[in-house]
Amino acid sequence: MTAILDRLLAEPAFEALRSAVESGGEVRVTGAHGSFGPYLAAGVARALRTALVYVAIAEEAAECAAEDVSLFLEGSRVEIFSYPLLGQDRDALHATRRVLAALGDRAEPPVVTAELEAALQEVPSAEALARASVRLATGAELDPEDLVRRLVDAGYDPVPAVEYRGEVSRRGGIVAVFTHEAENPVRFEFFGDSVDSIRTFEVGTQRSIATVSELTLWVDPPEGAPRATLLDHLRPGTIVFLAEPEEMQARLGPAFEAFLASARRHRLVLVSEFGASGHRFDVGSPAHFGGDLSAAIRGLGELRAGVRDLWLFCGTEARVHRLGRQLADEGLPAGNGLRLAPGRLTRGFVWSSAGLAALGYHELFGRPPRRARRGGGPGRTTAPLDDFLHLEVGDFVVHLVHGIGRYRGIGRIEQDGEVQEYLKIEYRGASILHVPVTQTDLVHKYVGARGHVPN
């Protein structure tokens, strides 16, 4: 979302913060309500073009920060660091290792968010990870049998044909590997002991997707390999944001000082909602209206009158267009500082002195934002209903409370002198459920196995 980020970068208060962070040392920020902390982090990452780690007190806060930064830094690499405890999901373990590797990428420095507990855990050190990898490039010399044996020793399952992450197969001079970090498996074609080509491919069709010149395969470090924390993996110059350090200190007690000392080896920014020290931003939270549409529209009009720029993040393009029509009918058309945009903002904020406000659709209409699930897997039977305008009448949908029904179009019902739009969902016995368009987050499109018709 370049426009709202450009608005931040143009503010003198942000420029003072950027300059202080660039100079190094410890910087304190107060008054950062709502998603303003991730907003500042996105601005600093964009302005200084370097890797940034945002540590939050809890897992949900870290996930929300990742979603907010992804919104503001549209198209940039944003990762969540969530190191699993011993014996937990192997996919998560390898995904963690991918995040650690990304922190060393100078060409595309990422923003990484982490909960405090994950940031404190010991993980394989950078040296241990470097030794526990196999880097393959076209023309490289390697016995394919040795490659398969090393991957099997590292925990990969040998199979006739790869279908799932963590599998490896060999057929003559062709080795296929589905790594724990990748979206698609990769096929290595050998000519003798030389890598002739490397291609990603689709599991279902076996068709090649793209040719790559080189690839790194990660294997497990041996027991007893050196360990380090997330902050130990950071390159010099990396920026570390600690959100709500006072809560962290209360959580950790005396151990907080050691954690803070580790963070101070980098460019450190301490961000708090409350307080008046350091770089103070007069940022507050927008009002909530509990689903009262009329009150929400009145409140939106009042907020618009008090700022120069107001962004309302609506979730989907369909909702942008629908709400735009609805607001225009109420005498509050988009434009003149009011911007309706797709995307989900987890917690809105009002920056009074800058004349800037941003809020999410759910804050007007009383629905919590639905965070996208990361790293989904097979077997999913529903998909988020991001654009119900593209549904066909008769399609199966899933209401999170009432279950599977058939979509029967959009209806309008007049109540108390106001006309409201509803999704119509038909259930057994021809009964119709009317779902207000403000509650479409409760409805998913049904995605079952091909050819399967639900009862």
Contacts in CASP RR format, 6 or more apart in sequence:
PFRMAT RR
TARGET T0000
AUTHOR 0000-0000-0000
METHOD contacts of the structure
MODEL  1
MTAILDRLLAEPAFEALRSAVESGGEVRVTGAHGSFGPYLAAGVARALRT
ALVYVAIAEEAAECAAEDVSLFLEGSRVEIFSYPLLGQDRDALHATRRVL
AALGDRAEPPVVTAELEAALQEVPSAEALARASVRLATGAELDPEDLVRR
LVDAGYDPVPAVEYRGEVSRRGGIVAVFTHEAENPVRFEFFGDSVDSIRT
FEVGTQRSIATVSELTLWVDPPEGAPRATLLDHLRPGTIVFLAEPEEMQA
RLGPAFEAFLASARRHRLVLVSEFGASGHRFDVGSPAHFGGDLSAAIRGL
GELRAGVRDLWLFCGTEARVHRLGRQLADEGLPAGNGLRLAPGRLTRGFV
WSSAGLAALGYHELFGRPPRRARRGGGPGRTTAPLDDFLHLEVGDFVVHL
VHGIGRYRGIGRIEQDGEVQEYLKIEYRGASILHVPVTQTDLVHKYVGAR
GHVPN
1 71 0 8 1.000
1 72 0 8 1.000
1 74 0 8 1.000
1 311 0 8 1.000
1 341 0 8 1.000
1 343 0 8 1.000
2 74 0 8 1.000
3 339 0 8 1.000
4 72 0 8 1.000
4 309 0 8 1.000
4 311 0 8 1.000
4 341 0 8 1.000
4 358 0 8 1.000
5 42 0 8 1.000
5 43 0 8 1.000
5 46 0 8 1.000
5 72 0 8 1.000
5 73 0 8 1.000
7 309 0 8 1.000
7 354 0 8 1.000
7 356 0 8 1.000
8 14 0 8 1.000
8 39 0 8 1.000
8 40 0 8 1.000
8 43 0 8 1.000
9 15 0 8 1.000
9 18 0 8 1.000
9 43 0 8 1.000
9 46 0 8 1.000
9 47 0 8 1.000
11 354 0 8 1.000
13 279 0 8 1.000
13 281 0 8 1.000
13 353 0 8 1.000
13 354 0 8 1.000
14 40 0 8 1.000
14 43 0 8 1.000
16 279 0 8 1.000
17 27 0 8 1.000
17 29 0 8 1.000
17 40 0 8 1.000
17 44 0 8 1.000
17 279 0 8 1.000
18 43 0 8 1.000
18 44 0 8 1.000
18 47 0 8 1.000
18 48 0 8 1.000
20 27 0 8 1.000
20 279 0 8 1.000
21 27 0 8 1.000
21 44 0 8 1.000
21 48 0 8 1.000
21 239 0 8 1.000
21 267 0 8 1.000
21 269 0 8 1.000
22 48 0 8 1.000
22 267 0 8 1.000
24 267 0 8 1.000
25 264 0 8 1.000
25 267 0 8 1.000
25 268 0 8 1.000
26 264 0 8 1.000
26 268 0 8 1.000
26 269 0 8 1.000
26 270 0 8 1.000
27 267 0 8 1.000
27 268 0 8 1.000
27 269 0 8 1.000
27 270 0 8 1.000
27 278 0 8 1.000
27 279 0 8 1.000
28 269 0 8 1.000
28 270 0 8 1.000
28 272 0 8 1.000
28 277 0 8 1.000
28 278 0 8 1.000
28 279 0 8 1.000
29 37 0 8 1.000
29 40 0 8 1.000
29 269 0 8 1.000
29 270 0 8 1.000
29 271 0 8 1.000
29 272 0 8 1.000
29 278 0 8 1.000
29 279 0 8 1.000
29 281 0 8 1.000
30 272 0 8 1.000
30 273 0 8 1.000
30 274 0 8 1.000
30 275 0 8 1.000
30 276 0 8 1.000
30 277 0 8 1.000
30 278 0 8 1.000
30 279 0 8 1.000
30 280 0 8 1.000
30 281 0 8 1.000
31 272 0 8 1.000
31 273 0 8 1.000
31 274 0 8 1.000
31 275 0 8 1.000
31 280 0 8 1.000
31 281 0 8 1.000
31 282 0 8 1.000
31 283 0 8 1.000
31 284 0 8 1.000
32 40 0 8 1.000
32 271 0 8 1.000
32 272 0 8 1.000
32 273 0 8 1.000
32 281 0 8 1.000
32 283 0 8 1.000
33 273 0 8 1.000
33 283 0 8 1.000
33 284 0 8 1.000
33 285 0 8 1.000
33 347 0 8 1.000
33 349 0 8 1.000
34 273 0 8 1.000
34 283 0 8 1.000
34 284 0 8 1.000
34 285 0 8 1.000
34 346 0 8 1.000
34 347 0 8 1.000
34 348 0 8 1.000
34 349 0 8 1.000
35 64 0 8 1.000
35 65 0 8 1.000
35 68 0 8 1.000
35 345 0 8 1.000
35 346 0 8 1.000
35 347 0 8 1.000
35 348 0 8 1.000
35 349 0 8 1.000
35 358 0 8 1.000
36 281 0 8 1.000
36 283 0 8 1.000
36 349 0 8 1.000
36 351 0 8 1.000
37 65 0 8 1.000
37 241 0 8 1.000
37 243 0 8 1.000
37 271 0 8 1.000
38 54 0 8 1.000
38 64 0 8 1.000
38 65 0 8 1.000
38 68 0 8 1.000
38 69 0 8 1.000
38 72 0 8 1.000
39 68 0 8 1.000
39 72 0 8 1.000
39 349 0 8 1.000
39 358 0 8 1.000
40 241 0 8 1.000
40 269 0 8 1.000
40 271 0 8 1.000
41 52 0 8 1.000
41 54 0 8 1.000
41 65 0 8 1.000
41 69 0 8 1.000
41 111 0 8 1.000
41 241 0 8 1.000
41 269 0 8 1.000
41 271 0 8 1.000
42 68 0 8 1.000
42 69 0 8 1.000
42 72 0 8 1.000
42 73 0 8 1.000
42 111 0 8 1.000
43 72 0 8 1.000
43 73 0 8 1.000
44 52 0 8 1.000
44 239 0 8 1.000
44 241 0 8 1.000
44 269 0 8 1.000
45 51 0 8 1.000
45 52 0 8 1.000
45 69 0 8 1.000
45 73 0 8 1.000
45 76 0 8 1.000
45 109 0 8 1.000
45 111 0 8 1.000
45 239 0 8 1.000
46 73 0 8 1.000
46 76 0 8 1.000
48 239 0 8 1.000
49 109 0 8 1.000
50 109 0 8 1.000
50 237 0 8 1.000
50 238 0 8 1.000
50 239 0 8 1.000
51 103 0 8 1.000
51 104 0 8 1.000
51 105 0 8 1.000
51 109 0 8 1.000
51 110 0 8 1.000
51 111 0 8 1.000
51 112 0 8 1.000
51 234 0 8 1.000
51 235 0 8 1.000
51 238 0 8 1.000
51 239 0 8 1.000
52 109 0 8 1.000
52 110 0 8 1.000
52 111 0 8 1.000
52 112 0 8 1.000
52 238 0 8 1.000
52 239 0 8 1.000
52 240 0 8 1.000
52 241 0 8 1.000
53 81 0 8 1.000
53 103 0 8 1.000
53 111 0 8 1.000
53 112 0 8 1.000
53 113 0 8 1.000
53 114 0 8 1.000
53 119 0 8 1.000
53 230 0 8 1.000
53 231 0 8 1.000
53 234 0 8 1.000
53 238 0 8 1.000
53 239 0 8 1.000
53 240 0 8 1.000
53 241 0 8 1.000
54 62 0 8 1.000
54 65 0 8 1.000
54 69 0 8 1.000
54 111 0 8 1.000
54 112 0 8 1.000
54 113 0 8 1.000
54 114 0 8 1.000
54 241 0 8 1.000
54 243 0 8 1.000
55 62 0 8 1.000
55 113 0 8 1.000
55 114 0 8 1.000
55 115 0 8 1.000
55 116 0 8 1.000
55 119 0 8 1.000
55 240 0 8 1.000
55 241 0 8 1.000
55 242 0 8 1.000
55 243 0 8 1.000
55 248 0 8 1.000
55 263 0 8 1.000
56 62 0 8 1.000
56 64 0 8 1.000
56 65 0 8 1.000
56 113 0 8 1.000
56 114 0 8 1.000
56 115 0 8 1.000
56 116 0 8 1.000
56 243 0 8 1.000
56 244 0 8 1.000
57 115 0 8 1.000
57 116 0 8 1.000
57 243 0 8 1.000
57 244 0 8 1.000
57 247 0 8 1.000
57 248 0 8 1.000
57 251 0 8 1.000
58 115 0 8 1.000
58 116 0 8 1.000
59 82 0 8 1.000
59 115 0 8 1.000
59 117 0 8 1.000
59 118 0 8 1.000
61 115 0 8 1.000
61 243 0 8 1.000
62 80 0 8 1.000
62 82 0 8 1.000
62 113 0 8 1.000
62 114 0 8 1.000
62 115 0 8 1.000
62 118 0 8 1.000
63 80 0 8 1.000
63 113 0 8 1.000
63 371 0 8 1.000
64 346 0 8 1.000
64 347 0 8 1.000
64 371 0 8 1.000
65 113 0 8 1.000
65 243 0 8 1.000
66 78 0 8 1.000
66 79 0 8 1.000
66 80 0 8 1.000
66 111 0 8 1.000
66 113 0 8 1.000
67 344 0 8 1.000
67 346 0 8 1.000
67 369 0 8 1.000
67 371 0 8 1.000
67 372 0 8 1.000
68 345 0 8 1.000
68 346 0 8 1.000
68 347 0 8 1.000
69 78 0 8 1.000
69 111 0 8 1.000
69 113 0 8 1.000
70 76 0 8 1.000
70 78 0 8 1.000
71 313 0 8 1.000
71 343 0 8 1.000
71 344 0 8 1.000
71 345 0 8 1.000
73 111 0 8 1.000
76 108 0 8 1.000
76 110 0 8 1.000
76 111 0 8 1.000
77 102 0 8 1.000
77 108 0 8 1.000
77 109 0 8 1.000
77 110 0 8 1.000
77 111 0 8 1.000
78 110 0 8 1.000
78 111 0 8 1.000
78 112 0 8 1.000
78 113 0 8 1.000
79 98 0 8 1.000
79 99 0 8 1.000
79 102 0 8 1.000
79 110 0 8 1.000
79 111 0 8 1.000
79 112 0 8 1.000
79 113 0 8 1.000
80 99 0 8 1.000
80 112 0 8 1.000
80 113 0 8 1.000
80 114 0 8 1.000
80 374 0 8 1.000
81 96 0 8 1.000
81 99 0 8 1.000
81 100 0 8 1.000
81 112 0 8 1.000
81 113 0 8 1.000
81 114 0 8 1.000
81 118 0 8 1.000
81 119 0 8 1.000
81 230 0 8 1.000
82 92 0 8 1.000
82 96 0 8 1.000
82 114 0 8 1.000
82 115 0 8 1.000
82 118 0 8 1.000
83 93 0 8 1.000
83 96 0 8 1.000
83 118 0 8 1.000
83 121 0 8 1.000
83 123 0 8 1.000
83 230 0 8 1.000
84 92 0 8 1.000
84 93 0 8 1.000
84 96 0 8 1.000
85 121 0 8 1.000
90 166 0 8 1.000
90 180 0 8 1.000
91 165 0 8 1.000
91 180 0 8 1.000
93 180 0 8 1.000
94 165 0 8 1.000
94 179 0 8 1.000
94 180 0 8 1.000
94 181 0 8 1.000
94 218 0 8 1.000
95 180 0 8 1.000
95 181 0 8 1.000
95 375 0 8 1.000
96 123 0 8 1.000
97 124 0 8 1.000
97 129 0 8 1.000
97 181 0 8 1.000
97 218 0 8 1.000
98 181 0 8 1.000
98 218 0 8 1.000
99 110 0 8 1.000
99 112 0 8 1.000
100 123 0 8 1.000
100 124 0 8 1.000
100 126 0 8 1.000
100 129 0 8 1.000
100 230 0 8 1.000
100 233 0 8 1.000
101 129 0 8 1.000
101 216 0 8 1.000
101 218 0 8 1.000
102 108 0 8 1.000
102 110 0 8 1.000
102 112 0 8 1.000
103 110 0 8 1.000
103 112 0 8 1.000
103 233 0 8 1.000
103 234 0 8 1.000
103 235 0 8 1.000
103 238 0 8 1.000
104 235 0 8 1.000
106 235 0 8 1.000
112 230 0 8 1.000
114 230 0 8 1.000
116 248 0 8 1.000
116 251 0 8 1.000
116 252 0 8 1.000
118 230 0 8 1.000
119 229 0 8 1.000
119 230 0 8 1.000
119 231 0 8 1.000
119 259 0 8 1.000
120 229 0 8 1.000
120 259 0 8 1.000
121 229 0 8 1.000
121 230 0 8 1.000
122 227 0 8 1.000
122 228 0 8 1.000
122 229 0 8 1.000
123 227 0 8 1.000
123 228 0 8 1.000
123 229 0 8 1.000
123 230 0 8 1.000
123 233 0 8 1.000
124 132 0 8 1.000
124 221 0 8 1.000
124 225 0 8 1.000
124 226 0 8 1.000
124 227 0 8 1.000
124 228 0 8 1.000
125 225 0 8 1.000
125 226 0 8 1.000
125 227 0 8 1.000
125 228 0 8 1.000
125 232 0 8 1.000
125 233 0 8 1.000
126 228 0 8 1.000
126 232 0 8 1.000
126 233 0 8 1.000
127 226 0 8 1.000
128 221 0 8 1.000
128 225 0 8 1.000
128 226 0 8 1.000
128 227 0 8 1.000
129 218 0 8 1.000
129 221 0 8 1.000
131 221 0 8 1.000
131 225 0 8 1.000
132 154 0 8 1.000
132 218 0 8 1.000
132 219 0 8 1.000
132 220 0 8 1.000
132 221 0 8 1.000
132 222 0 8 1.000
132 225 0 8 1.000
133 216 0 8 1.000
133 217 0 8 1.000
133 218 0 8 1.000
133 219 0 8 1.000
134 142 0 8 1.000
134 147 0 8 1.000
134 150 0 8 1.000
134 151 0 8 1.000
134 216 0 8 1.000
134 217 0 8 1.000
134 219 0 8 1.000
135 214 0 8 1.000
135 215 0 8 1.000
135 216 0 8 1.000
135 217 0 8 1.000
136 142 0 8 1.000
136 147 0 8 1.000
136 188 0 8 1.000
136 195 0 8 1.000
136 198 0 8 1.000
136 214 0 8 1.000
136 215 0 8 1.000
136 216 0 8 1.000
136 217 0 8 1.000
137 195 0 8 1.000
137 198 0 8 1.000
137 213 0 8 1.000
137 214 0 8 1.000
137 215 0 8 1.000
138 195 0 8 1.000
138 196 0 8 1.000
138 197 0 8 1.000
138 198 0 8 1.000
138 213 0 8 1.000
138 214 0 8 1.000
139 194 0 8 1.000
139 195 0 8 1.000
139 196 0 8 1.000
140 194 0 8 1.000
140 195 0 8 1.000
141 193 0 8 1.000
141 194 0 8 1.000
141 195 0 8 1.000
142 190 0 8 1.000
142 193 0 8 1.000
142 195 0 8 1.000
143 193 0 8 1.000
144 170 0 8 1.000
144 172 0 8 1.000
144 173 0 8 1.000
144 175 0 8 1.000
144 188 0 8 1.000
144 190 0 8 1.000
144 192 0 8 1.000
144 193 0 8 1.000
145 170 0 8 1.000
147 175 0 8 1.000
147 188 0 8 1.000
148 158 0 8 1.000
148 168 0 8 1.000
148 170 0 8 1.000
148 175 0 8 1.000
150 219 0 8 1.000
151 168 0 8 1.000
151 177 0 8 1.000
151 217 0 8 1.000
151 219 0 8 1.000
152 158 0 8 1.000
152 168 0 8 1.000
153 219 0 8 1.000
154 219 0 8 1.000
154 220 0 8 1.000
155 166 0 8 1.000
155 220 0 8 1.000
156 166 0 8 1.000
156 167 0 8 1.000
156 168 0 8 1.000
156 177 0 8 1.000
157 166 0 8 1.000
157 167 0 8 1.000
157 168 0 8 1.000
158 167 0 8 1.000
158 168 0 8 1.000
158 169 0 8 1.000
158 170 0 8 1.000
159 167 0 8 1.000
159 168 0 8 1.000
159 169 0 8 1.000
160 169 0 8 1.000
161 169 0 8 1.000
161 176 0 8 1.000
162 168 0 8 1.000
162 169 0 8 1.000
162 176 0 8 1.000
162 177 0 8 1.000
162 178 0 8 1.000
162 185 0 8 1.000
162 203 0 8 1.000
163 178 0 8 1.000
163 203 0 8 1.000
164 178 0 8 1.000
164 378 0 8 1.000
165 178 0 8 1.000
165 179 0 8 1.000
165 180 0 8 1.000
165 182 0 8 1.000
166 178 0 8 1.000
166 179 0 8 1.000
166 180 0 8 1.000
167 177 0 8 1.000
167 178 0 8 1.000
167 185 0 8 1.000
168 175 0 8 1.000
168 176 0 8 1.000
168 177 0 8 1.000
168 178 0 8 1.000
169 175 0 8 1.000
169 176 0 8 1.000
170 176 0 8 1.000
173 189 0 8 1.000
173 190 0 8 1.000
173 192 0 8 1.000
174 187 0 8 1.000
174 188 0 8 1.000
174 189 0 8 1.000
174 190 0 8 1.000
175 187 0 8 1.000
175 188 0 8 1.000
175 190 0 8 1.000
176 185 0 8 1.000
176 186 0 8 1.000
176 187 0 8 1.000
176 188 0 8 1.000
176 201 0 8 1.000
177 185 0 8 1.000
177 186 0 8 1.000
177 188 0 8 1.000
177 217 0 8 1.000
178 184 0 8 1.000
178 185 0 8 1.000
178 186 0 8 1.000
178 203 0 8 1.000
179 185 0 8 1.000
179 186 0 8 1.000
179 217 0 8 1.000
179 218 0 8 1.000
180 218 0 8 1.000
181 218 0 8 1.000
182 200 0 8 1.000
184 200 0 8 1.000
184 201 0 8 1.000
184 202 0 8 1.000
184 203 0 8 1.000
184 209 0 8 1.000
185 200 0 8 1.000
185 201 0 8 1.000
185 203 0 8 1.000
186 198 0 8 1.000
186 199 0 8 1.000
186 200 0 8 1.000
186 201 0 8 1.000
186 212 0 8 1.000
186 215 0 8 1.000
187 198 0 8 1.000
187 199 0 8 1.000
187 200 0 8 1.000
187 201 0 8 1.000
187 208 0 8 1.000
188 195 0 8 1.000
188 197 0 8 1.000
188 198 0 8 1.000
189 195 0 8 1.000
189 196 0 8 1.000
189 197 0 8 1.000
189 198 0 8 1.000
189 199 0 8 1.000
190 196 0 8 1.000
197 211 0 8 1.000
198 211 0 8 1.000
198 212 0 8 1.000
198 213 0 8 1.000
198 214 0 8 1.000
198 215 0 8 1.000
199 208 0 8 1.000
199 209 0 8 1.000
199 210 0 8 1.000
199 211 0 8 1.000
199 212 0 8 1.000
200 208 0 8 1.000
200 209 0 8 1.000
200 210 0 8 1.000
200 212 0 8 1.000
201 207 0 8 1.000
201 208 0 8 1.000
201 209 0 8 1.000
202 209 0 8 1.000
229 262 0 8 1.000
231 240 0 8 1.000
231 262 0 8 1.000
231 263 0 8 1.000
231 265 0 8 1.000
231 266 0 8 1.000
232 262 0 8 1.000
234 240 0 8 1.000
234 266 0 8 1.000
236 266 0 8 1.000
237 266 0 8 1.000
237 267 0 8 1.000
238 266 0 8 1.000
238 267 0 8 1.000
239 266 0 8 1.000
239 267 0 8 1.000
239 268 0 8 1.000
239 269 0 8 1.000
240 263 0 8 1.000
240 266 0 8 1.000
240 267 0 8 1.000
240 268 0 8 1.000
240 269 0 8 1.000
241 269 0 8 1.000
241 271 0 8 1.000
242 248 0 8 1.000
242 260 0 8 1.000
242 263 0 8 1.000
242 268 0 8 1.000
242 269 0 8 1.000
242 270 0 8 1.000
242 271 0 8 1.000
243 271 0 8 1.000
243 272 0 8 1.000
244 271 0 8 1.000
244 272 0 8 1.000
244 273 0 8 1.000
245 260 0 8 1.000
245 270 0 8 1.000
245 271 0 8 1.000
245 272 0 8 1.000
246 272 0 8 1.000
248 256 0 8 1.000
248 259 0 8 1.000
249 256 0 8 1.000
252 259 0 8 1.000
281 351 0 8 1.000
282 351 0 8 1.000
282 352 0 8 1.000
282 353 0 8 1.000
283 349 0 8 1.000
283 350 0 8 1.000
283 351 0 8 1.000
283 352 0 8 1.000
284 349 0 8 1.000
284 350 0 8 1.000
284 351 0 8 1.000
284 352 0 8 1.000
285 347 0 8 1.000
285 348 0 8 1.000
285 349 0 8 1.000
285 350 0 8 1.000
286 303 0 8 1.000
286 348 0 8 1.000
286 349 0 8 1.000
286 350 0 8 1.000
286 357 0 8 1.000
286 359 0 8 1.000
286 363 0 8 1.000
287 299 0 8 1.000
287 303 0 8 1.000
288 363 0 8 1.000
288 366 0 8 1.000
289 295 0 8 1.000
289 296 0 8 1.000
289 299 0 8 1.000
289 363 0 8 1.000
289 364 0 8 1.000
289 365 0 8 1.000
289 366 0 8 1.000
290 296 0 8 1.000
290 365 0 8 1.000
290 366 0 8 1.000
291 364 0 8 1.000
291 365 0 8 1.000
291 366 0 8 1.000
291 367 0 8 1.000
291 438 0 8 1.000
293 365 0 8 1.000
293 418 0 8 1.000
293 420 0 8 1.000
293 438 0 8 1.000
294 418 0 8 1.000
296 364 0 8 1.000
296 365 0 8 1.000
297 327 0 8 1.000
297 330 0 8 1.000
297 332 0 8 1.000
300 310 0 8 1.000
300 312 0 8 1.000
300 327 0 8 1.000
300 332 0 8 1.000
300 338 0 8 1.000
300 364 0 8 1.000
301 332 0 8 1.000
303 310 0 8 1.000
303 350 0 8 1.000
303 357 0 8 1.000
303 359 0 8 1.000
304 310 0 8 1.000
304 332 0 8 1.000
304 337 0 8 1.000
304 338 0 8 1.000
306 355 0 8 1.000
307 350 0 8 1.000
307 352 0 8 1.000
307 355 0 8 1.000
307 356 0 8 1.000
307 357 0 8 1.000
308 337 0 8 1.000
308 355 0 8 1.000
308 356 0 8 1.000
309 337 0 8 1.000
309 339 0 8 1.000
309 355 0 8 1.000
309 356 0 8 1.000
309 357 0 8 1.000
310 337 0 8 1.000
310 338 0 8 1.000
310 339 0 8 1.000
310 356 0 8 1.000
310 357 0 8 1.000
310 358 0 8 1.000
310 359 0 8 1.000
311 339 0 8 1.000
311 341 0 8 1.000
311 345 0 8 1.000
311 357 0 8 1.000
311 358 0 8 1.000
311 359 0 8 1.000
312 323 0 8 1.000
312 338 0 8 1.000
312 339 0 8 1.000
312 340 0 8 1.000
312 341 0 8 1.000
312 358 0 8 1.000
312 359 0 8 1.000
312 360 0 8 1.000
312 361 0 8 1.000
312 364 0 8 1.000
313 341 0 8 1.000
313 342 0 8 1.000
313 343 0 8 1.000
313 344 0 8 1.000
313 345 0 8 1.000
313 358 0 8 1.000
313 359 0 8 1.000
313 360 0 8 1.000
313 361 0 8 1.000
314 320 0 8 1.000
314 323 0 8 1.000
314 340 0 8 1.000
314 341 0 8 1.000
314 342 0 8 1.000
314 343 0 8 1.000
314 360 0 8 1.000
314 361 0 8 1.000
315 342 0 8 1.000
315 343 0 8 1.000
315 344 0 8 1.000
315 360 0 8 1.000
315 361 0 8 1.000
315 386 0 8 1.000
316 342 0 8 1.000
316 343 0 8 1.000
316 386 0 8 1.000
316 387 0 8 1.000
317 342 0 8 1.000
317 387 0 8 1.000
318 386 0 8 1.000
318 387 0 8 1.000
318 388 0 8 1.000
318 389 0 8 1.000
318 390 0 8 1.000
319 342 0 8 1.000
319 361 0 8 1.000
319 440 0 8 1.000
320 340 0 8 1.000
320 341 0 8 1.000
320 342 0 8 1.000
321 389 0 8 1.000
322 389 0 8 1.000
322 421 0 8 1.000
322 437 0 8 1.000
323 340 0 8 1.000
323 361 0 8 1.000
324 333 0 8 1.000
324 334 0 8 1.000
324 340 0 8 1.000
327 333 0 8 1.000
327 334 0 8 1.000
327 338 0 8 1.000
327 340 0 8 1.000
328 334 0 8 1.000
332 338 0 8 1.000
334 340 0 8 1.000
344 360 0 8 1.000
344 369 0 8 1.000
344 370 0 8 1.000
344 371 0 8 1.000
345 358 0 8 1.000
345 359 0 8 1.000
345 360 0 8 1.000
345 369 0 8 1.000
346 369 0 8 1.000
346 371 0 8 1.000
347 363 0 8 1.000
348 357 0 8 1.000
348 358 0 8 1.000
348 359 0 8 1.000
348 360 0 8 1.000
348 363 0 8 1.000
349 357 0 8 1.000
349 358 0 8 1.000
349 359 0 8 1.000
350 356 0 8 1.000
350 357 0 8 1.000
351 357 0 8 1.000
360 369 0 8 1.000
361 367 0 8 1.000
361 369 0 8 1.000
362 368 0 8 1.000
362 369 0 8 1.000
362 441 0 8 1.000
365 438 0 8 1.000
366 438 0 8 1.000
367 438 0 8 1.000
367 439 0 8 1.000
367 441 0 8 1.000
370 384 0 8 1.000
370 441 0 8 1.000
372 384 0 8 1.000
380 447 0 8 1.000
381 398 0 8 1.000
381 446 0 8 1.000
381 447 0 8 1.000
381 448 0 8 1.000
382 398 0 8 1.000
382 444 0 8 1.000
382 445 0 8 1.000
382 446 0 8 1.000
382 447 0 8 1.000
383 444 0 8 1.000
383 445 0 8 1.000
383 447 0 8 1.000
384 444 0 8 1.000
384 445 0 8 1.000
385 391 0 8 1.000
385 397 0 8 1.000
385 440 0 8 1.000
385 443 0 8 1.000
385 444 0 8 1.000
385 445 0 8 1.000
388 407 0 8 1.000
388 423 0 8 1.000
388 440 0 8 1.000
388 443 0 8 1.000
391 397 0 8 1.000
391 407 0 8 1.000
391 409 0 8 1.000
391 445 0 8 1.000
392 407 0 8 1.000
393 407 0 8 1.000
393 408 0 8 1.000
393 409 0 8 1.000
394 406 0 8 1.000
394 407 0 8 1.000
394 408 0 8 1.000
395 406 0 8 1.000
395 407 0 8 1.000
395 445 0 8 1.000
395 446 0 8 1.000
396 404 0 8 1.000
396 405 0 8 1.000
396 406 0 8 1.000
396 407 0 8 1.000
396 445 0 8 1.000
396 446 0 8 1.000
396 453 0 8 1.000
396 454 0 8 1.000
397 404 0 8 1.000
397 405 0 8 1.000
397 406 0 8 1.000
397 407 0 8 1.000
397 425 0 8 1.000
397 443 0 8 1.000
397 444 0 8 1.000
397 445 0 8 1.000
397 446 0 8 1.000
398 404 0 8 1.000
398 405 0 8 1.000
398 443 0 8 1.000
398 444 0 8 1.000
398 445 0 8 1.000
398 446 0 8 1.000
399 405 0 8 1.000
399 425 0 8 1.000
399 433 0 8 1.000
399 435 0 8 1.000
399 442 0 8 1.000
399 443 0 8 1.000
400 442 0 8 1.000
400 443 0 8 1.000
400 444 0 8 1.000
401 442 0 8 1.000
402 425 0 8 1.000
402 427 0 8 1.000
402 433 0 8 1.000
404 446 0 8 1.000
404 454 0 8 1.000
405 425 0 8 1.000
405 426 0 8 1.000
405 427 0 8 1.000
405 446 0 8 1.000
405 454 0 8 1.000
406 425 0 8 1.000
406 426 0 8 1.000
407 423 0 8 1.000
407 424 0 8 1.000
407 425 0 8 1.000
407 426 0 8 1.000
408 424 0 8 1.000
408 425 0 8 1.000
408 426 0 8 1.000
408 432 0 8 1.000
409 423 0 8 1.000
409 424 0 8 1.000
410 421 0 8 1.000
410 422 0 8 1.000
410 423 0 8 1.000
410 424 0 8 1.000
410 437 0 8 1.000
411 421 0 8 1.000
411 422 0 8 1.000
411 423 0 8 1.000
411 424 0 8 1.000
411 434 0 8 1.000
412 419 0 8 1.000
412 420 0 8 1.000
412 421 0 8 1.000
412 422 0 8 1.000
413 419 0 8 1.000
413 420 0 8 1.000
413 422 0 8 1.000
413 434 0 8 1.000
414 420 0 8 1.000
420 436 0 8 1.000
420 437 0 8 1.000
421 436 0 8 1.000
421 437 0 8 1.000
422 434 0 8 1.000
422 435 0 8 1.000
422 436 0 8 1.000
422 437 0 8 1.000
423 434 0 8 1.000
423 435 0 8 1.000
423 437 0 8 1.000
423 440 0 8 1.000
423 443 0 8 1.000
424 432 0 8 1.000
424 433 0 8 1.000
424 434 0 8 1.000
424 435 0 8 1.000
425 432 0 8 1.000
425 433 0 8 1.000
425 435 0 8 1.000
425 443 0 8 1.000
426 432 0 8 1.000
426 433 0 8 1.000
427 433 0 8 1.000
435 442 0 8 1.000
435 443 0 8 1.000
446 454 0 8 1.000
448 454 0 8 1.000
END
